[in-house]
Amino acid sequence: MASSSDLSQLRHSAAHVLAAAVLRLFPGAKCDIGPAIENGFYYDFDLPRTLTMKDLEAIEAEMKRILSENQPFERIEVSREEAKRQMERLHQPYKCERLADIPEGETVSLYRNGEFLDLCRGPHVERTGCIPAIKLLSIAGCYYRGDEHRQQLQRIYGTAFFSEKDLEAYLQQLEQAKKRDHRKLGVALNLFVIDEMVGPGLILWTPKGTILRKQLQAFLEEELNRQDYVQVMTPHIGKLDLFKTSGHYPYYKESQFAPIWERDSLEKAFQASRSCEELRQRLEENATVDGFLLKPINCPMHVRLYASQPRSYRELPIRMAEFGTVYRWEQSGELSGLTRVRGFTQDDAHIFCREDQLEDELSGCLQLIHTIFTTLGMSDYRVRISLRDPKSDKYIGEKSLWEKAENGLRKAAKQCTQPVTEAIGEAAFYGPKLDFIVRDVLGREWQLGTIQIDYHLPYRFHIHYIGADNQPHIPIMIHRAPFGSMERFCGLLIEHFGGDFPLWLSPEQVRILPIQEDVIPYARELSAQCKQKNIRVSVDDRSETLNAKIRAAEAEKVPYVWVVGRKEKEGKTVSVRSRCQPSHKGSYSLETIFEILRKEIETRQLPESMQK
């Protein structure tokens, strides 16, 4: 089986073949970059016209010709200045600008295959003929360097594998993913709405979608109660200085909404400024200008709640949880359904504890996350220990505290039966973390829950507790979020279950279909009994055929359909059809079917297709 590094090398080589094919068909094309990505590769181009799917077919055909030519990949090392001359000769301005990022005097590597020459670190496969299976997938718009003020380019996505069999399996997976796409299913099942008048990346939850979210939240709240969390609520907006103190504003300034300046302070700053640039500097740097920020994160407000009263070592640990909505500025082109939004709710919690409590608290967090994932049929997950990059200057705090936190996570991760890996450079700016990578039913990986050890925010906010020695001590802070984002998690669940939610999660659990008009009162009587037992139910008493009603219920993925006619009315029974538990089919007494549903809901039973 090919390793991920082998596949990455193959796909990056395929990206070069793609660029070579585009230049053959569009000789004036300007090339930017073409990296390998998780499931394939892409290359960005500045082209004289907008590409069509027909163009994509022609480019793929040309790529296959280049593969058949079996061109060698040749590495050439030159000075930065010589590389620039080469790129200027080829009329590749984006490559020239990329070269400006490389320090003067450094050696630069170029790669040639056939007539195509590219600026590239490599490595590549030996020859183009070593790429046995390729497929171009789609075209998208993108901005040069991700800057919406720069030139818009066209991005061509593709994939490559070491065999046609693997490629075909992946393409079948893509077809399944299209059928499960939460953006389509969410509309079809009437779960959420994205309205341009409200704003892109801002989710409107319908009544059905709200039920789904509330059931997830209630599930987590049960677990929080078992672990003695306290729930809090904080506002959607806070003073800018709060987020400057925490470090979130300077570190993540570009991914946040612009500050909201206090009117009187803004007026004074405006009057005192001689130019727009001076006003901008006052707003950005002058602490006398009061500003507010849409909350990008919950942590600082929880710290201030901790600091709102004296704390004793006897009170710790304090486990503070909130389903808090936060706001991030995402570029329009990066928004995607529920998985990339501008306003989202985190199932956030912060644990303030002593050093001697850290190990037990981490163990409790791991247990919580494992319970959630296994209950939802996501027991196939791995754990990534995300560490700081010692070469980077983006991290705050002392090296010794980082080492202590990283070793604490390594020790905690040993409790996991799941695979554990380490990743340099993936830590948050204030601390290392455990990231949980879940594999869904289609084999796709999603980064969901996280646990972080933080020695630094407590220092920055000067919070403490009085220890047994009657002296102040700084607590350790654990950040943890099993779902991560309610929006993103719901998007994943829609695709994971394909809309066929387990009974306890389903917005509508039972639909009753009366066959004859004279049994409609019996259907409504059954509906009333369901509601008394907190079962979400509807009655389809339309004057349609039974088959039409059944098709409607199937399209809306209702877990249980009860068909009732005169026979069922007389016998006080129901004829059952079940999507999630197909074995529950046939005629049942009311007592029996209600007991079946009660047990299935209370145990949060998975659909039969997902049970091992």
KADA-V687405 format. One record per backbone hydrogen bond with DSSP energy under -0.5 kcal/mol. NH is the residue of the N-H (numbers start at 1). CO is the residue of the C=O. Records with the same first field share a line. If there is no record, write none. Layout:
# KADA-V687405
NH=CO, CO
This chain:
# KADA-V687405
7=3
8=4
9=5
10=6
11=7
12=8
13=9
14=10
15=11
16=12
17=13
18=14
19=15
20=16
21=17
22=18
23=19
24=20
25=21
26=22
29=26
30=46
32=44
37=40
40=37
41=158
42=35
43=156
44=33
45=154
46=30
47=45
56=52
57=53
58=54
59=55
60=56
61=57
62=58
63=59
64=60
65=61
66=62
67=63
68=64
69=65
70=66, 67
71=66
73=126
74=72, 112
75=73
76=110
78=76, 108
80=106
83=79
84=80
85=81
86=82
87=83
88=84
89=85
90=86
91=88
92=87
93=91
96=92
97=93
98=94
99=95
100=96
101=98
102=99
106=103
108=78
110=76
111=118
112=74
113=116
116=113
118=111
120=109, 118
128=71
130=127
131=128
132=130
133=161
135=159
137=157
138=157
140=155
142=153
144=151
146=143
147=144
148=146
150=147
153=142
154=45
155=140
156=43, 154
157=138, 155
158=41
159=135
161=133
167=163
168=164
169=165
170=166
171=167
172=168
173=169
174=170
175=171
176=172
177=173
178=174
179=175
180=176
181=177, 178
184=181
185=181
186=182
187=183
188=184
189=185
190=187
191=186
192=186
193=204
195=193
196=194
198=195
199=195
202=199
204=193
205=203
206=191, 204
209=190
210=206
211=207
212=208
213=209
214=210
215=211
216=212
217=213
218=214
219=215
220=216
221=217
222=218
223=219
224=220
225=221
226=222
227=223
228=225
229=224
230=319
232=321
238=293
240=291
242=239
243=239
244=240
245=241
246=242
247=243
249=243
251=247
252=248
253=249
255=252
256=253
260=292
261=259
262=290
266=262
267=263
268=264
269=265
270=266
271=267
272=268
273=269, 270
279=275
280=276
281=277
282=278
283=279
284=280
285=281
286=281, 282
287=285
289=286
290=288
292=260
293=238
295=236
301=298
302=298
303=299
304=300
305=301
306=302
307=303
308=305
309=306
313=466
315=312
316=312
317=352
318=352
319=317
320=318, 350
321=230, 319
322=348
324=322, 346
326=344
327=295
328=342
329=255
330=328
334=331
335=331, 332
336=340
339=336
340=336
342=201
343=201
344=326
346=324, 344
348=322, 346
349=480
350=320
351=478
352=318, 350
353=351, 476
357=354
358=354, 355
361=357
362=358
363=359
364=360
365=361
366=362
367=363
368=364
369=365
370=366
371=367
372=368
373=369
374=370
375=371
376=372
377=374
378=373
381=379
382=437
383=419
384=435
385=383, 421
386=384, 433
387=385, 423
390=388
392=389
396=429
402=398
403=399
404=400
405=401
406=402
407=403
408=404
409=405
410=406
411=407
412=408
413=409
414=410, 411
415=412
416=413
421=383
423=385
425=387
426=387, 423
427=387
428=431
431=428
433=386
434=451
435=384, 433
436=449
437=382, 435
438=436, 446
439=380
440=438, 444
443=440
446=438
448=436, 446
450=481
451=434
452=479
453=432
454=477
456=430
459=455
460=456
461=457
462=459
463=458
465=473
466=311
467=465, 471
470=467
473=465
476=353
477=454
478=351
479=452, 477
480=349
481=450
485=483
486=345
489=485
490=486
491=487
492=488
493=489
494=490
495=491
496=492
497=493
498=494
499=494
500=497
501=499
505=502
506=502
509=536
510=536
511=560
512=538
513=562
514=512
515=564
519=516
520=517
523=519
524=520
525=521
526=522
527=523
528=524
529=525
530=526
531=527
532=528
533=529, 530
534=531
535=530
536=534
537=535
538=510
540=512
541=539
544=542
549=545
550=546
551=547
552=548
553=549
554=550
555=551
556=552
557=554
558=553
559=508
560=509
561=577
562=511
563=561, 575
564=513, 562
569=565
570=566
571=567
572=568, 569
573=568
574=588
575=563
576=574, 586
577=561
579=559
584=581
585=583
586=576
588=574
590=572
593=589
594=590
595=591
596=592
597=593
598=594
599=595
600=596
601=597
602=598
603=599
604=601
605=600
608=580
610=607
611=607, 608
